[in-house]
Amino acid sequence: MSNTGPATTTARRAGILVRLTDFGTGHHYAVRNVDVHDVNGADFKDPDPSGGILFAAQGAATPTGFDDVTVSGSTVTHVDRTGIGTSSTWGKRPEHPDGPGSRFVPITGLRIENNRVSDTGGDGIVVQNADGALAEHNTVDGFNARSAGYNAGLWAWNADHVRYQYNEVSHGHGTRDSMAFDIDGGNNGNVYQYNYSHDNEGGFLLVCNGTGMTSADNVVRHNISVNDRNRSAPYGIVSVVCGPTTRTQVYDNTVVTNQSGTAMVSDNGPGNVTFRNNVFVSSAPGGAPFADPRNAYDHNLYRGVGAAPASDHSPVTADPAFTAPAPAGPFDVQLRPGSAALRAGVPIADGVTRDWFGNAVSSPPNIGAYQGPGAAPRYGR
């Protein structure tokens, strides 16, 4: 299905829009195996959005939301602005005191699974105003292509306990955000794990809490970033900007790039992020330096990034011995036998038992996303 019409800066258009206004809670919605393409909408994300597959809770009189929503097995191609997303005018709560409406009505039972989103004007997949959502096995390839706003590949806003796993996000355009993943305003207890990010102009990860909002206890673990970059200060492949978050943990990830002119991690003031057991590698001329004196580092591996952060008192500064000398995909960042990253990490009691590749997490753990005993070289790939 499509929804074209003439070029517009005002008309809201959607492929599929489910909208409740002063309705109460709507139950049991499923969008499965649909093909949405060529939606020529205006550059609006909320409260009245344009895009591919959208769920919008609106009104001001009767608290309104959704429960038990599934979007699965679908394709969304060449749409403006959002690929797949939720929005609500019922977002006011202590974690977002300036949010819309008079109270918080979270979307519950939301599942976004096995979809392919490409060539979006703005966000790829965005979960807003939700609690306990799951987004897994999705592919976002090409986003933020035409929007004048800030957009990311896969992220949440004013939403708690969202789990993003087994997703692939690539080819984000521009540096007005444009990173694959984002811990943003009012995110609490969200987890990014087992995701693959590559070739994004805006980088791998943004940590950016909204002014006056609470964002706490979020985790980014067991992900792989290959050849992401952001050349626009104060951003980097990982960017810690905006307002501070609380107890953000980034660990057991592998971040490798061949892109020049980018910082590896950059901040413009906020701290409260701990980076532990990560592999940070640049093969680009000039490397990918750290521009982050504020956040905490522990037991990371650094190569081609200049000086390790001063807060890391147990750094490993050696060749990680990847299975391919110039990684171009996730399997290239496995570690060969004898790697300095093997069994060099610090244990983290999080209940995770497997890595991105399906290996059992070793004890003590390896540094990075690969937790196996050592893999054969992939020079012939």
C-alpha positions as CSV (number, residue, x, y, z in Angstrom):
1,M,0.0,0.0,0.0
2,S,1.1,3.6,-0.6
3,N,0.0,7.1,0.1
4,T,1.7,9.5,-2.3
5,G,0.0,12.8,-3.3
6,P,1.9,15.9,-4.1
7,A,4.9,17.0,-2.2
8,T,3.9,18.6,1.1
9,T,5.1,20.4,4.2
10,T,1.7,20.3,6.0
11,A,-0.2,17.1,5.1
12,R,0.0,14.2,7.4
13,R,0.0,10.9,5.5
14,A,0.5,7.3,6.5
15,G,0.5,3.9,5.1
16,I,-1.3,2.4,8.1
17,L,-2.4,4.7,10.9
18,V,-4.2,3.3,14.0
19,R,-5.4,6.3,16.0
20,L,-7.5,6.4,19.2
21,T,-8.8,9.7,20.5
22,D,-10.4,10.0,24.0
23,F,-11.2,6.3,23.7
24,G,-9.7,4.6,26.8
25,T,-7.5,1.5,26.3
26,G,-7.7,-0.3,22.9
27,H,-6.8,-4.0,23.0
28,H,-5.4,-6.5,20.5
29,Y,-4.0,-5.0,17.3
30,A,-1.9,-6.9,14.7
31,V,-0.2,-5.7,11.6
32,R,1.4,-8.6,9.8
33,N,3.0,-9.2,6.5
34,V,2.1,-5.9,4.8
35,D,4.1,-3.9,2.3
36,V,4.0,-0.2,2.8
37,H,5.9,2.0,0.4
38,D,6.0,5.6,-1.1
39,V,4.3,7.6,1.7
40,N,4.8,11.2,0.8
41,G,4.0,12.8,4.2
42,A,5.1,16.0,5.9
43,D,8.0,16.1,8.4
44,F,5.9,15.4,11.5
45,K,6.6,12.7,14.1
46,D,4.1,13.6,16.8
47,P,1.4,14.2,18.0
48,D,-0.1,13.8,14.5
49,P,2.5,11.8,12.6
50,S,3.4,10.9,9.0
51,G,5.0,7.6,8.1
52,G,4.7,3.9,7.3
53,I,3.0,2.0,10.2
54,L,1.9,4.2,13.1
55,F,0.0,3.9,16.3
56,A,-1.2,7.2,17.9
57,A,-3.0,7.7,21.2
58,Q,-4.6,11.2,21.2
59,G,-7.1,13.4,23.0
60,A,-7.2,15.3,26.3
61,A,-10.4,14.2,28.0
62,T,-10.3,10.4,28.4
63,P,-6.9,8.7,29.2
64,T,-6.1,6.7,26.1
65,G,-3.6,4.1,25.1
66,F,-3.0,0.7,23.5
67,D,-2.5,-2.8,24.8
68,D,-1.3,-5.9,22.9
69,V,0.1,-4.5,19.7
70,T,2.1,-6.5,17.2
71,V,3.8,-5.3,14.0
72,S,5.6,-8.2,12.3
73,G,6.9,-9.5,9.0
74,S,6.3,-6.3,7.2
75,T,8.3,-4.0,4.9
76,V,8.3,-0.2,5.0
77,T,10.1,1.5,2.1
78,H,10.5,5.2,1.1
79,V,8.3,6.9,3.6
80,D,8.2,10.3,5.4
81,R,8.8,10.7,8.2
82,T,8.8,7.6,10.5
83,G,9.1,4.0,9.4
84,I,7.3,2.3,12.3
85,G,6.4,4.2,15.4
86,T,4.1,4.9,18.3
87,S,3.1,8.3,19.8
88,S,0.9,9.6,22.5
89,T,-0.6,12.8,23.9
90,W,-0.7,11.0,27.3
91,G,3.0,11.3,28.4
92,K,3.1,13.4,31.6
93,R,4.7,11.6,34.6
94,P,7.5,12.3,37.2
95,E,10.1,11.1,34.7
96,H,8.7,13.6,32.1
97,P,7.0,16.4,34.1
98,D,6.6,18.6,31.0
99,G,5.2,15.8,29.0
100,P,1.9,16.1,27.1
101,G,-1.5,15.6,28.7
102,S,-2.6,15.3,32.3
103,R,-1.2,11.8,33.1
104,F,0.8,8.9,31.7
105,V,-0.8,6.1,29.8
106,P,1.8,3.7,28.5
107,I,1.4,1.5,25.5
108,T,1.8,-2.1,26.8
109,G,2.3,-5.4,25.2
110,L,4.0,-3.8,22.1
111,R,6.0,-6.2,19.9
112,I,7.8,-5.0,16.7
113,E,9.4,-8.1,15.1
114,N,10.9,-9.3,11.9
115,N,10.3,-6.1,9.9
116,R,12.4,-4.5,7.2
117,V,12.5,-0.7,7.1
118,S,14.4,1.2,4.5
119,D,14.7,4.8,3.1
120,T,12.8,6.7,5.7
121,G,12.8,10.4,5.8
122,G,13.3,10.4,9.6
123,D,13.3,7.7,12.3
124,G,13.5,4.0,11.4
125,I,11.6,2.5,14.3
126,V,10.7,4.7,17.3
127,V,8.9,3.5,20.5
128,Q,7.3,6.4,22.4
129,N,5.2,6.2,25.6
130,A,5.6,2.5,26.2
131,D,6.4,0.1,29.0
132,G,7.8,-3.4,28.4
133,A,8.0,-3.2,24.6
134,L,10.1,-5.6,22.5
135,A,11.8,-4.8,19.2
136,E,13.7,-7.7,17.7
137,H,15.0,-9.2,14.5
138,N,14.3,-6.0,12.6
139,T,16.4,-4.5,9.8
140,V,16.7,-0.7,9.3
141,D,18.7,0.2,6.2
142,G,18.8,3.9,5.3
143,F,17.1,6.5,7.6
144,N,17.1,10.2,8.3
145,A,17.2,10.7,4.5
146,R,15.0,13.8,4.2
147,S,14.0,15.2,7.6
148,A,15.0,18.6,9.1
149,G,14.7,17.1,12.6
150,Y,16.7,14.8,14.8
151,N,16.2,11.1,14.0
152,A,17.8,7.8,14.9
153,G,17.6,4.2,13.6
154,L,16.0,2.4,16.5
155,W,15.2,4.1,19.8
156,A,12.7,5.1,22.5
157,W,11.3,8.2,24.1
158,N,9.5,8.4,27.4
159,A,9.5,4.6,27.5
160,D,10.6,2.1,30.1
161,H,11.8,-1.5,30.1
162,V,12.1,-1.6,26.3
163,R,14.3,-4.4,24.9
164,Y,16.0,-4.1,21.5
165,Q,17.7,-7.3,20.4
166,Y,18.9,-9.0,17.2
167,N,18.4,-5.9,15.1
168,E,20.6,-4.6,12.2
169,V,20.8,-0.8,11.6
170,S,22.8,0.7,8.8
171,H,23.3,3.7,6.5
172,G,21.9,6.5,8.6
173,H,22.3,9.8,6.8
174,G,23.7,13.1,8.1
175,T,25.0,14.0,11.5
176,R,21.8,15.5,13.0
177,D,21.6,12.5,15.2
178,S,21.5,9.7,12.6
179,M,23.0,7.1,14.9
180,A,21.8,3.5,15.0
181,F,20.7,3.4,18.7
182,D,19.7,6.1,21.2
183,I,19.1,6.2,25.0
184,D,17.0,9.3,25.1
185,G,14.7,11.3,27.4
186,G,12.6,9.4,29.9
187,N,14.3,6.0,29.2
188,N,14.4,3.8,32.2
189,G,15.5,0.2,32.4
190,N,15.9,-0.2,28.6
191,V,18.3,-2.7,27.1
192,Y,20.1,-2.9,23.8
193,Q,21.7,-6.3,23.2
194,Y,22.8,-8.5,20.4
195,N,22.4,-5.8,17.8
196,Y,24.6,-5.0,14.7
197,S,25.3,-1.4,13.6
198,H,27.3,-0.5,10.6
199,D,28.0,2.3,8.1
200,N,26.0,5.0,9.9
201,E,27.1,8.6,9.4
202,G,25.7,9.5,12.8
203,G,27.5,6.8,14.7
204,F,26.6,3.8,16.8
205,L,25.1,5.1,20.1
206,L,23.7,8.3,21.5
207,V,23.1,8.9,25.2
208,C,21.0,12.1,25.4
209,N,18.5,12.6,28.3
210,G,16.0,15.4,27.8
211,T,16.0,18.5,29.9
212,G,14.1,17.9,33.2
213,M,13.5,14.3,32.5
214,T,14.7,11.1,34.3
215,S,16.6,8.5,32.3
216,A,18.2,5.8,34.5
217,D,19.5,2.2,34.7
218,N,19.8,1.6,30.9
219,V,22.2,-1.0,29.5
220,V,24.0,-1.4,26.2
221,R,25.7,-4.8,26.0
222,H,26.9,-7.5,23.5
223,N,26.5,-5.3,20.4
224,I,28.8,-4.9,17.4
225,S,29.5,-1.6,15.5
226,V,31.5,-1.8,12.3
227,N,32.6,1.3,10.4
228,D,30.2,3.8,12.0
229,R,31.3,7.4,12.3
230,N,30.2,10.9,13.3
231,R,32.5,13.8,12.2
232,S,30.4,16.6,13.7
233,A,31.6,17.7,17.2
234,P,30.6,17.1,20.0
235,Y,29.5,13.8,18.5
236,G,31.4,10.6,18.0
237,I,30.8,7.0,17.2
238,V,29.4,7.0,20.8
239,S,28.0,10.4,21.9
240,V,27.2,11.3,25.5
241,V,25.4,14.7,25.2
242,C,22.3,16.6,26.3
243,G,21.3,16.1,30.0
244,P,22.9,13.5,32.3
245,T,21.5,10.0,32.7
246,T,21.9,7.9,35.8
247,R,23.7,4.5,36.0
248,T,24.1,3.9,32.3
249,Q,26.1,0.8,31.6
250,V,27.9,0.1,28.3
251,Y,29.7,-3.2,28.3
252,D,30.8,-6.2,26.3
253,N,30.5,-4.4,23.0
254,T,32.9,-4.3,20.0
255,V,33.3,-1.0,18.2
256,V,35.6,-1.0,15.2
257,T,35.9,1.6,12.4
258,N,38.0,2.4,9.4
259,Q,36.5,5.9,9.1
260,S,38.7,8.9,9.6
261,G,37.8,12.2,11.2
262,T,35.6,10.8,13.9
263,A,35.9,10.6,17.7
264,M,35.4,7.2,19.2
265,V,33.5,8.5,22.3
266,S,32.7,12.2,22.7
267,D,30.8,14.2,25.4
268,N,29.8,17.8,25.9
269,G,29.3,17.8,29.6
270,P,27.2,15.0,31.1
271,G,28.7,11.9,32.7
272,N,27.2,8.9,34.6
273,V,28.1,6.4,31.9
274,T,30.4,3.4,32.6
275,F,32.2,1.7,29.8
276,R,33.5,-1.7,30.7
277,N,34.9,-4.7,28.8
278,N,34.5,-3.0,25.4
279,V,36.8,-3.3,22.4
280,F,37.5,0.1,20.8
281,V,39.6,-0.1,17.6
282,S,40.3,2.3,14.7
283,S,42.3,1.4,11.6
284,A,41.8,4.9,10.1
285,P,44.7,7.3,9.5
286,G,44.8,9.5,12.6
287,G,42.7,7.0,14.5
288,A,39.5,7.7,16.4
289,P,40.5,9.5,19.7
290,F,38.5,9.8,22.9
291,A,37.0,13.2,23.6
292,D,35.5,12.2,26.9
293,P,37.1,13.2,30.2
294,R,34.0,12.7,32.3
295,N,32.7,9.2,32.0
296,A,34.1,6.1,33.7
297,Y,36.1,3.4,31.9
298,D,37.3,0.0,33.1
299,H,39.0,-3.1,31.5
300,N,38.5,-1.9,27.9
301,L,40.8,-2.7,24.9
302,Y,42.1,0.3,22.9
303,R,43.8,0.2,19.6
304,G,44.4,3.1,17.2
305,V,42.5,5.6,19.4
306,G,45.3,7.6,20.9
307,A,45.6,7.6,24.7
308,A,43.2,5.5,26.7
309,P,40.9,7.4,29.0
310,A,42.7,8.3,32.2
311,S,39.9,6.8,34.3
312,D,40.6,3.3,33.0
313,H,43.2,1.9,35.4
314,S,43.1,-1.6,33.8
315,P,43.4,-0.8,30.0
316,V,44.5,-3.3,27.4
317,T,46.4,-1.5,24.6
318,A,47.2,-4.4,22.2
319,D,46.1,-5.7,18.9
320,P,42.8,-7.6,19.5
321,A,43.7,-10.1,16.8
322,F,40.5,-10.1,15.0
323,T,39.7,-13.0,12.7
324,A,39.9,-10.6,9.7
325,P,42.6,-7.9,9.7
326,A,40.1,-5.3,8.3
327,P,36.7,-6.1,9.7
328,A,33.8,-5.5,7.4
329,G,31.2,-7.5,9.1
330,P,30.2,-9.0,12.5
331,F,32.0,-12.3,12.1
332,D,35.2,-10.5,11.3
333,V,35.5,-9.2,14.9
334,Q,35.8,-12.6,16.5
335,L,39.1,-13.1,18.3
336,R,41.9,-15.4,17.3
337,P,43.5,-17.7,19.8
338,G,46.1,-15.8,21.8
339,S,44.2,-12.5,21.6
340,A,45.0,-10.1,24.4
341,A,41.2,-9.7,24.9
342,L,40.6,-13.3,25.8
343,R,39.7,-13.7,29.5
344,A,40.9,-10.2,30.1
345,G,37.5,-8.7,31.2
346,V,35.9,-8.3,34.6
347,P,32.8,-10.4,35.5
348,I,29.4,-8.7,35.4
349,A,26.6,-10.3,37.2
350,D,23.7,-9.7,34.8
351,G,22.5,-13.2,34.1
352,V,23.6,-13.1,30.4
353,T,24.9,-16.5,29.4
354,R,25.5,-16.2,25.6
355,D,27.2,-13.7,23.3
356,W,26.2,-12.3,19.9
357,F,27.6,-15.4,18.2
358,G,25.9,-17.9,20.5
359,N,29.0,-18.8,22.6
360,A,28.8,-19.2,26.3
361,V,30.0,-16.2,28.2
362,S,33.4,-17.1,29.6
363,S,34.6,-16.6,33.2
364,P,36.4,-14.4,33.5
365,P,34.9,-12.9,30.3
366,N,36.6,-11.8,27.2
367,I,36.7,-8.1,26.4
368,G,34.3,-7.3,23.7
369,A,31.2,-8.9,22.0
370,Y,33.0,-12.2,21.3
371,Q,33.1,-14.6,24.2
372,G,34.4,-17.8,22.5
373,P,37.7,-19.5,23.1
374,G,39.3,-18.2,19.9
375,A,38.3,-18.6,16.2
376,A,40.0,-19.4,13.0
377,P,41.2,-16.5,10.8
378,R,38.8,-15.3,8.0
379,Y,41.4,-14.1,5.6
380,G,39.7,-15.7,2.7
381,R,36.3,-14.2,3.2
